[in-house]
Amino acid sequence: MPTLLASPKRLRHEILAEVVAPPPPVNYLEWAKTNIVFSARLSEFAGPYNEELFPFFSEVLRAFSPDDPCRIVTLKKSAQVGGTVLANIFTLGSLAMDPGDFLYVHPTEDNASRWSKQKLRPLLLETASLAPLFPEKSRDGGSSILYKERVDGRGAIQISGANSPASLSMISMKRQVQDDLAKWEINPAGDPEGQADSRSEAFEFAKIFKNSTPLIQPGCRITRNYLAGTQERYHVPCPHCAYMQPLDWENMRDRLDEAHPERACFWCVKCGAAIEQHHRASIVRRGVWIAKYPDRAREHRSFHIWAAYGPLQSWERIARRWFNLQRGRPDGAHEDTKEAKAAEQVFFNDTLGLAYEVSGKSVPWEDLRDRAEALGFTRGIVPKAALKLTLGIDVQQDRVEWLLIGWGRRRARFVIDRGVIDGQNAMPGVPCGGHISEDPVRAALDRLVERTWPDEHGNRRPVDLTAIDGNAWTDDVLGWASHHPVSRVIAVRGVGQETAPVFWQVKVEKNRRGRPRKFGLRFFNFNASLLKARLYLYLAKDDPEQTGYVAFARGLGDDFFEQLTAEVRVGRTGKNGFTVYSWEKVKPGARNEALDMMNQAETAANRLGIQYMAEEDWDAIEDELSRPSADPQLDLESALLAPQPAKAGPPPASSKPLDVVELMKQLNG
């Protein structure tokens, strides 16, 4: 039997080949199919990741791979379309297939901590390939809420908040996710996005995933990144002629039938045939991404996807949302919510995946004055269409100013009357300085809150809710307000955080000494930037049938309209090259009380849930108010409190300008 001898040279080469063999390719799509499983509790599509349901994400997952040379991947998206799933696949797949240090940045450290506890920890435990690498209890202390390390030491994930410069310093990460990027705000050290980007500068082949639903433009981070990249859109074939085209919202919107939202569809831009809901699954599976700027692909690939492509929302539902928005309420909801959002902006951001563009500039005050004198109603008389009333009260050092606003269908508002309570008229014969801490001023405010107003039906109308400025003299304001039911008077304060909700309740906060300060159920913050942006958009509307139209009484005075348009949203670029947007007075020292009171009165309206009332609610209110009063004669209180003309006011030096208005978020109707 012959003896078989192995070639030493060949054997050496085979052993060497085994040792230096390249690692298996990093394929996030295939990894997701075998490792990502959706639970029935959290997803309508329980089971393993199914490429058939989200075919538009396959190319984004390929862009994450080292085989794609791009350094930055941006996804501008609708809400609840799957962007978080992509971020999870990128994160977990990297830790499993190509371990190294990974950075995951949220808007705030609170967001980061909550995500780590509620999302990341369950994902690590439920993913079979990662559970042994990230045990729930680590003996060597290599795991915490915001930092988790593989047991073999080959990789780790650092979870940070964009509001914390410390969490973005002294670390170098090859891969990172910048989540909810549009919500990131300037931190004490400057621009957090630039800080996060710099954490990957040491790696030539780094990957940065920027993922977010947009907010307001100009100034939207995710929109800026999308425009800087390839600007890829998902094109699908017409089911009739096979012509490739994106699903544009305008294509659907322009032919919607309000009587039949279930017929919502797109129309082929080539053959004109209808692309219907039942075609969606088939055409989306055959879709492709097409870049506007393919030459940018080696550095930055950017994608935009919106709800019409995904399986989570029907086209009928999108149409109904649009019609509800046009009727003045979002999704048919009319309940008061703790963090009520602005309906127009929510639709554009969350459904269309688009930033809402605003100019931040009002129409000339002279135009508003002329419109009021030509088309306005009688001052002090509540118009028929004003079905709810709110008061906005602004507190100054030597006076208190008030503004009465009526609210109607389709978010219409009516500026009915205004006035000033000061040391001269608070209580005739009793001298005072006009400050809210003084008894004569408080007594005058009591009468104002209890006052009723004549309407065009001959009835007397009470104010439904009063919102008073609680920013500067908080204790004095709350001291006065505490003598009235919380259902009649609330204290409010404007803040400049662009990403804040329209309004939210503040029960407890710390004072300058770090001690808790309790406010109870009466104190609310509101997003001053957002409300100003919305108001300026509504002021530009000259058709009373348009959503958000603002009607004015005659005789409000030139100074009222000057104050109403006293500010403009401007962007200023810092040394780091990042532009920050804020509201500034058009003229230094200009008064802006009317603008502030508009915000306060609108916050009272939001607290009442006016913007979420259904048509049947308005019908019931209108029916009740249209019944004539048994005795329409003016009472003694009305005679004593007859509308008094607003005074020109004190010199600018005596008023304290609002100091909390900065960035903005927006919306329009």
CORDA-V488185 format. One record per residue. N is the residue number from 0. RES is the residue in three letters. OMEGA is omega in radians with two decimals (none if undefined). Layout:
N_RES_OMEGA, N_RES_OMEGA
This chain:
0_MET_-3.07, 1_PRO_3.11, 2_THR_-3.14, 3_LEU_-3.13, 4_LEU_3.10, 5_ALA_3.09, 6_SER_3.12, 7_PRO_-3.12, 8_LYS_-3.13, 9_ARG_3.14, 10_LEU_3.14, 11_ARG_-3.13, 12_HIS_-3.13, 13_GLU_3.12, 14_ILE_3.13, 15_LEU_3.14, 16_ALA_3.12, 17_GLU_-3.08, 18_VAL_-3.04, 19_VAL_3.14, 20_ALA_3.13, 21_PRO_3.12, 22_PRO_3.10, 23_PRO_-3.12, 24_PRO_3.10, 25_VAL_-3.07, 26_ASN_-3.07, 27_TYR_-3.13, 28_LEU_3.14, 29_GLU_3.11, 30_TRP_3.14, 31_ALA_-3.12, 32_LYS_-3.07, 33_THR_-3.05, 34_ASN_-3.11, 35_ILE_3.13, 36_VAL_3.13, 37_PHE_3.11, 38_SER_3.14, 39_ALA_-3.13, 40_ARG_-3.03, 41_LEU_-3.04, 42_SER_3.05, 43_GLU_-3.10, 44_PHE_-3.11, 45_ALA_3.12, 46_GLY_-3.12, 47_PRO_3.09, 48_TYR_-3.05, 49_ASN_-3.13, 50_GLU_-3.12, 51_GLU_-3.12, 52_LEU_-3.09, 53_PHE_-3.09, 54_PRO_-3.13, 55_PHE_3.12, 56_PHE_-3.07, 57_SER_-3.13, 58_GLU_3.09, 59_VAL_3.10, 60_LEU_3.09, 61_ARG_3.13, 62_ALA_3.09, 63_PHE_-3.02, 64_SER_3.03, 65_PRO_3.12, 66_ASP_3.08, 67_ASP_-3.03, 68_PRO_-3.05, 69_CYS_-3.13, 70_ARG_-3.09, 71_ILE_3.04, 72_VAL_-3.12, 73_THR_3.05, 74_LEU_3.02, 75_LYS_-2.87, 76_LYS_2.91, 77_SER_3.02, 78_ALA_3.07, 79_GLN_3.09, 80_VAL_3.07, 81_GLY_-3.12, 82_GLY_3.12, 83_THR_3.09, 84_VAL_3.10, 85_LEU_3.14, 86_ALA_3.13, 87_ASN_3.13, 88_ILE_3.12, 89_PHE_-3.10, 90_THR_-3.06, 91_LEU_3.12, 92_GLY_3.10, 93_SER_-3.13, 94_LEU_-3.11, 95_ALA_-2.99, 96_MET_-3.06, 97_ASP_-2.96, 98_PRO_3.10, 99_GLY_3.13, 100_ASP_-3.03, 101_PHE_3.13, 102_LEU_3.10, 103_TYR_-3.03, 104_VAL_3.07, 105_HIS_3.13, 106_PRO_-3.13, 107_THR_3.09, 108_GLU_3.07, 109_ASP_3.06, 110_ASN_-3.11, 111_ALA_-3.13, 112_SER_-3.14, 113_ARG_3.12, 114_TRP_-3.13, 115_SER_-3.10, 116_LYS_-2.97, 117_GLN_-3.08, 118_LYS_-3.04, 119_LEU_-3.09, 120_ARG_3.09, 121_PRO_-3.14, 122_LEU_3.14, 123_LEU_-3.11, 124_LEU_-3.06, 125_GLU_3.13, 126_THR_-2.99, 127_ALA_-3.08, 128_SER_-3.09, 129_LEU_-3.08, 130_ALA_3.13, 131_PRO_-3.10, 132_LEU_3.14, 133_PHE_-3.13, 134_PRO_-3.09, 135_GLU_3.10, 136_LYS_-3.12, 137_SER_-3.10, 138_ARG_-3.04, 139_ASP_3.10, 140_GLY_-3.11, 141_GLY_-3.11, 142_SER_3.05, 143_SER_-3.12, 144_ILE_-3.05, 145_LEU_3.09, 146_TYR_3.14, 147_LYS_-3.07, 148_GLU_3.03, 149_ARG_-3.11, 150_VAL_3.13, 151_ASP_3.08, 152_GLY_-3.08, 153_ARG_-3.13, 154_GLY_-3.14, 155_ALA_3.06, 156_ILE_3.07, 157_GLN_-3.13, 158_ILE_-3.00, 159_SER_3.03, 160_GLY_-3.11, 161_ALA_3.13, 162_ASN_-3.11, 163_SER_3.13, 164_PRO_-3.10, 165_ALA_-3.11, 166_SER_3.14, 167_LEU_-3.11, 168_SER_3.04, 169_MET_3.06, 170_ILE_3.07, 171_SER_-3.05, 172_MET_-3.14, 173_LYS_-3.13, 174_ARG_3.10, 175_GLN_3.00, 176_VAL_3.02, 177_GLN_-2.98, 178_ASP_-3.11, 179_ASP_-2.99, 180_LEU_-3.10, 181_ALA_-3.12, 182_LYS_-3.13, 183_TRP_3.11, 184_GLU_3.12, 185_ILE_3.09, 186_ASN_-3.07, 187_PRO_-3.13, 188_ALA_3.13, 189_GLY_-3.05, 190_ASP_-3.10, 191_PRO_3.13, 192_GLU_3.08, 193_GLY_3.10, 194_GLN_3.14, 195_ALA_3.12, 196_ASP_-3.08, 197_SER_3.14, 198_ARG_3.14, 199_SER_-3.10, 200_GLU_-3.08, 201_ALA_-3.08, 202_PHE_-3.13, 203_GLU_-3.07, 204_PHE_3.13, 205_ALA_3.04, 206_LYS_3.12, 207_ILE_3.13, 208_PHE_3.11, 209_LYS_-2.95, 210_ASN_-3.13, 211_SER_2.84, 212_THR_-3.09, 213_PRO_3.07, 214_LEU_-3.04, 215_ILE_3.08, 216_GLN_0.14, 217_PRO_3.11, 218_GLY_-3.12, 219_CYS_-3.07, 220_ARG_-3.06, 221_ILE_3.09, 222_THR_3.11, 223_ARG_3.13, 224_ASN_3.10, 225_TYR_-3.13, 226_LEU_-3.14, 227_ALA_-3.09, 228_GLY_-3.07, 229_THR_-3.12, 230_GLN_-3.12, 231_GLU_3.08, 232_ARG_-3.05, 233_TYR_3.14, 234_HIS_3.14, 235_VAL_-3.13, 236_PRO_2.99, 237_CYS_-3.13, 238_PRO_-3.10, 239_HIS_-3.09, 240_CYS_3.07, 241_ALA_3.12, 242_TYR_-3.09, 243_MET_-3.08, 244_GLN_3.05, 245_PRO_3.05, 246_LEU_-3.10, 247_ASP_3.13, 248_TRP_-3.12, 249_GLU_3.12, 250_ASN_3.10, 251_MET_-3.01, 252_ARG_-2.98, 253_ASP_3.13, 254_ARG_3.10, 255_LEU_3.10, 256_ASP_-3.07, 257_GLU_3.13, 258_ALA_-3.10, 259_HIS_3.11, 260_PRO_3.12, 261_GLU_3.12, 262_ARG_-3.13, 263_ALA_-3.12, 264_CYS_3.03, 265_PHE_-3.13, 266_TRP_-3.10, 267_CYS_-3.10, 268_VAL_3.14, 269_LYS_-3.06, 270_CYS_3.09, 271_GLY_-3.13, 272_ALA_-3.12, 273_ALA_3.00, 274_ILE_-2.96, 275_GLU_-3.09, 276_GLN_-3.08, 277_HIS_3.08, 278_HIS_-2.91, 279_ARG_-3.05, 280_ALA_-3.09, 281_SER_-3.07, 282_ILE_3.13, 283_VAL_3.11, 284_ARG_-3.11, 285_ARG_-3.09, 286_GLY_3.10, 287_VAL_3.04, 288_TRP_3.10, 289_ILE_-3.06, 290_ALA_3.03, 291_LYS_3.14, 292_TYR_-3.09, 293_PRO_-3.13, 294_ASP_3.13, 295_ARG_-2.96, 296_ALA_-3.11, 297_ARG_-3.12, 298_GLU_-2.97, 299_HIS_3.04, 300_ARG_-3.13, 301_SER_-3.06, 302_PHE_3.01, 303_HIS_3.10, 304_ILE_3.11, 305_TRP_-2.89, 306_ALA_-3.08, 307_ALA_-3.11, 308_TYR_-2.97, 309_GLY_-3.12, 310_PRO_-3.01, 311_LEU_3.12, 312_GLN_3.07, 313_SER_3.09, 314_TRP_3.07, 315_GLU_-3.14, 316_ARG_3.09, 317_ILE_3.14, 318_ALA_3.13, 319_ARG_3.09, 320_ARG_-3.13, 321_TRP_-3.13, 322_PHE_3.08, 323_ASN_3.11, 324_LEU_3.14, 325_GLN_3.11, 326_ARG_3.05, 327_GLY_3.09, 328_ARG_-3.12, 329_PRO_3.01, 330_ASP_3.11, 331_GLY_-3.08, 332_ALA_3.06, 333_HIS_3.13, 334_GLU_3.06, 335_ASP_-3.13, 336_THR_-3.08, 337_LYS_-3.11, 338_GLU_-3.10, 339_ALA_-3.13, 340_LYS_3.14, 341_ALA_-2.94, 342_ALA_-3.08, 343_GLU_-3.10, 344_GLN_3.13, 345_VAL_-3.13, 346_PHE_-3.12, 347_PHE_-3.12, 348_ASN_-2.94, 349_ASP_-3.13, 350_THR_-3.09, 351_LEU_-3.10, 352_GLY_-3.10, 353_LEU_3.02, 354_ALA_3.08, 355_TYR_-3.03, 356_GLU_3.11, 357_VAL_3.12, 358_SER_-3.11, 359_GLY_-3.10, 360_LYS_-3.11, 361_SER_3.01, 362_VAL_3.14, 363_PRO_-3.08, 364_TRP_3.13, 365_GLU_3.13, 366_ASP_3.12, 367_LEU_3.11, 368_ARG_-3.12, 369_ASP_3.11, 370_ARG_3.13, 371_ALA_-3.11, 372_GLU_-3.11, 373_ALA_-3.01, 374_LEU_-3.02, 375_GLY_-3.14, 376_PHE_-3.09, 377_THR_-3.12, 378_ARG_3.11, 379_GLY_3.11, 380_ILE_-3.09, 381_VAL_3.12, 382_PRO_-3.13, 383_LYS_-3.06, 384_ALA_3.12, 385_ALA_-2.97, 386_LEU_3.05, 387_LYS_-3.11, 388_LEU_3.02, 389_THR_3.08, 390_LEU_2.97, 391_GLY_-3.09, 392_ILE_3.14, 393_ASP_-3.05, 394_VAL_3.11, 395_GLN_-3.09, 396_GLN_-3.01, 397_ASP_-3.13, 398_ARG_3.00, 399_VAL_3.13, 400_GLU_-3.12, 401_TRP_-3.12, 402_LEU_3.13, 403_LEU_-3.12, 404_ILE_3.00, 405_GLY_-3.09, 406_TRP_-3.13, 407_GLY_-3.12, 408_ARG_3.08, 409_ARG_3.08, 410_ARG_3.07, 411_ALA_3.07, 412_ARG_-3.08, 413_PHE_3.11, 414_VAL_-2.93, 415_ILE_-3.09, 416_ASP_3.10, 417_ARG_3.12, 418_GLY_-3.11, 419_VAL_2.98, 420_ILE_-3.12, 421_ASP_-3.08, 422_GLY_-3.09, 423_GLN_-3.04, 424_ASN_-3.11, 425_ALA_3.09, 426_MET_-3.08, 427_PRO_3.13, 428_GLY_3.12, 429_VAL_-3.08, 430_PRO_3.06, 431_CYS_-3.09, 432_GLY_3.11, 433_GLY_-3.13, 434_HIS_-3.07, 435_ILE_3.11, 436_SER_-3.06, 437_GLU_-3.06, 438_ASP_3.13, 439_PRO_3.12, 440_VAL_3.13, 441_ARG_3.12, 442_ALA_3.11, 443_ALA_3.09, 444_LEU_3.09, 445_ASP_-3.14, 446_ARG_3.14, 447_LEU_-3.11, 448_VAL_-3.10, 449_GLU_-3.09, 450_ARG_3.02, 451_THR_-3.01, 452_TRP_3.14, 453_PRO_3.06, 454_ASP_-3.05, 455_GLU_3.08, 456_HIS_-3.10, 457_GLY_3.12, 458_ASN_3.02, 459_ARG_-3.05, 460_ARG_3.02, 461_PRO_3.02, 462_VAL_-3.09, 463_ASP_3.12, 464_LEU_3.10, 465_THR_3.07, 466_ALA_-3.09, 467_ILE_-3.13, 468_ASP_-3.14, 469_GLY_-3.03, 470_ASN_-2.97, 471_ALA_-3.10, 472_TRP_-2.99, 473_THR_-3.09, 474_ASP_3.13, 475_ASP_3.14, 476_VAL_-3.14, 477_LEU_3.09, 478_GLY_3.08, 479_TRP_-3.07, 480_ALA_-3.08, 481_SER_3.11, 482_HIS_3.13, 483_HIS_3.11, 484_PRO_3.13, 485_VAL_3.08, 486_SER_-3.13, 487_ARG_-3.07, 488_VAL_3.01, 489_ILE_3.04, 490_ALA_-3.07, 491_VAL_-3.13, 492_ARG_3.11, 493_GLY_3.06, 494_VAL_-3.03, 495_GLY_3.14, 496_GLN_-3.06, 497_GLU_-3.05, 498_THR_-3.12, 499_ALA_3.04, 500_PRO_-3.13, 501_VAL_3.04, 502_PHE_3.10, 503_TRP_-3.09, 504_GLN_3.09, 505_VAL_-3.12, 506_LYS_-3.12, 507_VAL_2.97, 508_GLU_-3.10, 509_LYS_3.07, 510_ASN_-3.08, 511_ARG_3.13, 512_ARG_3.12, 513_GLY_-3.14, 514_ARG_-3.12, 515_PRO_3.12, 516_ARG_-3.04, 517_LYS_3.14, 518_PHE_-3.09, 519_GLY_-3.05, 520_LEU_-2.95, 521_ARG_-2.95, 522_PHE_-3.11, 523_PHE_2.92, 524_ASN_3.04, 525_PHE_-3.12, 526_ASN_-3.08, 527_ALA_-3.11, 528_SER_-3.12, 529_LEU_-3.10, 530_LEU_3.09, 531_LYS_-3.13, 532_ALA_3.14, 533_ARG_-3.14, 534_LEU_-3.11, 535_TYR_3.07, 536_LEU_-3.14, 537_TYR_3.14, 538_LEU_-3.12, 539_ALA_-3.10, 540_LYS_-3.10, 541_ASP_3.11, 542_ASP_-3.12, 543_PRO_3.14, 544_GLU_-3.13, 545_GLN_3.09, 546_THR_3.08, 547_GLY_-3.11, 548_TYR_3.14, 549_VAL_3.10, 550_ALA_-3.08, 551_PHE_2.96, 552_ALA_3.05, 553_ARG_3.03, 554_GLY_3.13, 555_LEU_3.09, 556_GLY_3.14, 557_ASP_-3.07, 558_ASP_3.10, 559_PHE_-3.10, 560_PHE_3.05, 561_GLU_3.11, 562_GLN_-3.09, 563_LEU_-3.09, 564_THR_-2.99, 565_ALA_-3.05, 566_GLU_3.12, 567_VAL_3.10, 568_ARG_-3.10, 569_VAL_3.08, 570_GLY_3.12, 571_ARG_-3.10, 572_THR_-3.13, 573_GLY_-3.13, 574_LYS_3.14, 575_ASN_3.12, 576_GLY_-3.12, 577_PHE_-3.11, 578_THR_3.10, 579_VAL_-3.11, 580_TYR_3.12, 581_SER_3.12, 582_TRP_3.13, 583_GLU_3.09, 584_LYS_3.14, 585_VAL_3.10, 586_LYS_3.11, 587_PRO_3.12, 588_GLY_-3.14, 589_ALA_3.10, 590_ARG_-3.10, 591_ASN_-3.08, 592_GLU_-3.12, 593_ALA_3.11, 594_LEU_3.12, 595_ASP_-3.11, 596_MET_3.02, 597_MET_3.11, 598_ASN_-3.11, 599_GLN_3.13, 600_ALA_3.12, 601_GLU_3.08, 602_THR_3.04, 603_ALA_3.10, 604_ALA_3.10, 605_ASN_3.11, 606_ARG_3.09, 607_LEU_-3.09, 608_GLY_-3.08, 609_ILE_-3.06, 610_GLN_-3.09, 611_TYR_3.14, 612_MET_3.11, 613_ALA_-3.12, 614_GLU_-3.13, 615_GLU_3.07, 616_ASP_3.11, 617_TRP_3.12, 618_ASP_-3.12, 619_ALA_3.13, 620_ILE_-3.12, 621_GLU_3.14, 622_ASP_-3.13, 623_GLU_-3.08, 624_LEU_-3.08, 625_SER_3.12, 626_ARG_-3.08, 627_PRO_3.12, 628_SER_3.13, 629_ALA_-3.13, 630_ASP_-3.09, 631_PRO_-3.09, 632_GLN_3.13, 633_LEU_3.10, 634_ASP_-3.08, 635_LEU_-3.13, 636_GLU_-3.12, 637_SER_3.14, 638_ALA_3.14, 639_LEU_-3.07, 640_LEU_3.12, 641_ALA_-3.09, 642_PRO_3.10, 643_GLN_-3.12, 644_PRO_3.10, 645_ALA_3.14, 646_LYS_3.13, 647_ALA_3.07, 648_GLY_-3.12, 649_PRO_3.08, 650_PRO_-3.07, 651_PRO_-3.06, 652_ALA_-3.07, 653_SER_-3.13, 654_SER_-3.11, 655_LYS_-3.09, 656_PRO_3.09, 657_LEU_-3.03, 658_ASP_-3.07, 659_VAL_-3.08, 660_VAL_-3.13, 661_GLU_-3.03, 662_LEU_3.14, 663_MET_-3.07, 664_LYS_3.05, 665_GLN_2.91, 666_LEU_-3.02, 667_ASN_3.11, 668_GLY_none
